[in-house]
Amino acid sequence: MLTITSASIEDAPTMLDIQRRAFAEEGRRVGRLEDGQEIPPLAEPLADLVEHIEGQTALVAREGNRIVGAVRGIVTGRVCVIRALVVDTDRQGQGIGSALLHALERRLADVDRYELTTNPITAGNVPFYERHGYRLTELTHYSATVRLAQMAKPGRGEPRQ
Ligand SMILES: CC(C)(COP(=O)(O)OP(=O)(O)OC[C@H]1O[C@@H](n2cnc3c(N)ncnc32)[C@H](O)[C@@H]1OP(=O)(O)O)[C@@H](O)C(=O)NCCC(=O)NCCS
């Protein structure tokens, strides 16, 4: 059975391990797995994750005692930036990512807008978020080789168009 709860500081190393495994495929596609420099989730230090657990909203999904996924919501003013939605590689495609995203949106329901950045090089990413109500707002060039999709969805505070 899947349970989703707030992350604790002790969960941080496992969350980072899952994040690195989950984004390794994207790193391989971009051709920069070794240094992670072109893929921010691969290069993120543990201290940043700990800071988010302490000061923002970080959720973990567990099957029994095993952490199988995580997500963070960083709220600034009335905007929530969704960061590092990750599911462990052997548990992807079974609804855990969707459950984490819904849980985070429920937890942070009172914002005007959710925003996130994803890499369209992984073909399933943009359609995944579109199915959850997000719309592509901009395609940007993070670097010469990496394009990023900016996506957003209205929160409860913003009237839907
Ligand atoms: C993207 C991600 C969080 C989705 O979580 P998930 O638990 O695999 O997704 P769900 O089971 O809830 O939904 C499955 C849908 O997600 C999409 N998807 C995106 N990436 C996928 C992947 N690697 N494996 C399976 N489905 C994936 C599929 O299109 C699938 O659609 P379908 O149900 O029509 O087949 C997860 O696959 C992951 O951690 N990927 C690597 C890291 C990443 O890219 N994170 C998001 C970008 S910020």
The ligand as a Tripos MOL2 file, in Angstrom:
@<TRIPOS>MOLECULE
LIG
   48    50     1     0     0
SMALL
NO_CHARGES

@<TRIPOS>ATOM
      1 C1          7.8030   11.4570  -14.5590 C.3       1 LIG1
      2 C2          7.5350   10.5980  -13.3290 C.3       1 LIG1
      3 C3          7.6000   11.4130  -12.0520 C.3       1 LIG1
      4 C4          6.1140   10.0300  -13.4790 C.3       1 LIG1
      5 O1          5.8140    9.2130  -12.3670 O.3       1 LIG1
      6 P1          5.1960    7.7480  -12.6140 P.3       1 LIG1
      7 O2          4.8440    7.1720  -11.3010 O.co2     1 LIG1
      8 O3          6.1290    6.9880  -13.4770 O.co2     1 LIG1
      9 O4          3.9060    8.1710  -13.4600 O.3       1 LIG1
     10 P2          2.4300    7.5940  -13.3240 P.3       1 LIG1
     11 O5          2.4890    6.1010  -13.2170 O.co2     1 LIG1
     12 O6          1.6740    8.3370  -12.3080 O.co2     1 LIG1
     13 O7          1.8760    8.0180  -14.7460 O.3       1 LIG1
     14 C5          2.3420    7.3040  -15.8880 C.3       1 LIG1
     15 C6          2.3990    8.2280  -17.0410 C.3       1 LIG1
     16 O8          3.5470    9.0730  -16.9040 O.3       1 LIG1
     17 C7          4.2540    9.1540  -18.1220 C.3       1 LIG1
     18 N1          5.6520    8.9160  -17.8560 N.ar      1 LIG1
     19 C8          6.6090    9.8680  -17.9190 C.ar      1 LIG1
     20 N2          7.7880    9.3320  -17.6810 N.ar      1 LIG1
     21 C9          7.5960    8.0030  -17.4310 C.ar      1 LIG1
     22 C10         8.4560    6.9090  -17.1260 C.ar      1 LIG1
     23 N3          9.7870    7.0600  -17.0270 N.pl3     1 LIG1
     24 N4          7.8990    5.6840  -16.9080 N.ar      1 LIG1
     25 C11         6.5810    5.5010  -17.0250 C.ar      1 LIG1
     26 N5          5.7090    6.4990  -17.3170 N.ar      1 LIG1
     27 C12         6.2270    7.7410  -17.5210 C.ar      1 LIG1
     28 C13         3.7280    8.1220  -19.0590 C.3       1 LIG1
     29 O9          3.3250    8.8480  -20.2120 O.3       1 LIG1
     30 C14         2.5590    7.4650  -18.3550 C.3       1 LIG1
     31 O10         1.4330    7.6510  -19.1270 O.3       1 LIG1
     32 P3          0.3910    6.4570  -19.3850 P.3       1 LIG1
     33 O11        -0.2350    6.1860  -18.0520 O.co2     1 LIG1
     34 O12        -0.5360    7.0320  -20.3890 O.co2     1 LIG1
     35 O13         1.2260    5.3150  -19.8980 O.co2     1 LIG1
     36 C15         8.5360    9.3980  -13.2080 C.3       1 LIG1
     37 O14         8.4160    8.5910  -14.3420 O.3       1 LIG1
     38 C16         9.9820    9.8200  -13.0290 C.2       1 LIG1
     39 O15        10.4750    9.8680  -11.9040 O.2       1 LIG1
     40 N6         10.6750   10.0960  -14.1330 N.am      1 LIG1
     41 C17        12.0920   10.5040  -14.0850 C.3       1 LIG1
     42 C18        12.2850   11.8690  -13.4620 C.3       1 LIG1
     43 C19        11.4760   12.9160  -14.1740 C.2       1 LIG1
     44 O16        11.5650   13.0540  -15.3880 O.2       1 LIG1
     45 N7         10.6500   13.6700  -13.3970 N.am      1 LIG1
     46 C20         9.7010   14.6370  -13.9360 C.3       1 LIG1
     47 C21        10.3030   15.7700  -14.6270 C.3       1 LIG1
     48 S1         10.4960   17.1780  -13.5660 S.3       1 LIG1
@<TRIPOS>BOND
     1     1     2 1
     2     2     3 1
     3     2     4 1
     4     2    36 1
     5     4     5 1
     6     5     6 1
     7     6     7 2
     8     6     8 1
     9     6     9 1
    10     9    10 1
    11    10    11 2
    12    10    12 1
    13    10    13 1
    14    13    14 1
    15    14    15 1
    16    15    16 1
    17    15    30 1
    18    16    17 1
    19    17    18 1
    20    17    28 1
    21    18    19 ar
    22    18    27 ar
    23    19    20 ar
    24    20    21 ar
    25    21    22 ar
    26    21    27 ar
    27    22    23 1
    28    22    24 ar
    29    24    25 ar
    30    25    26 ar
    31    26    27 ar
    32    28    29 1
    33    28    30 1
    34    30    31 1
    35    31    32 1
    36    32    33 2
    37    32    34 1
    38    32    35 1
    39    36    37 1
    40    36    38 1
    41    38    39 2
    42    38    40 1
    43    40    41 1
    44    41    42 1
    45    42    43 1
    46    43    44 2
    47    43    45 1
    48    45    46 1
    49    46    47 1
    50    47    48 1
@<TRIPOS>SUBSTRUCTURE
     1 LIG1         1 GROUP 0 **** ****
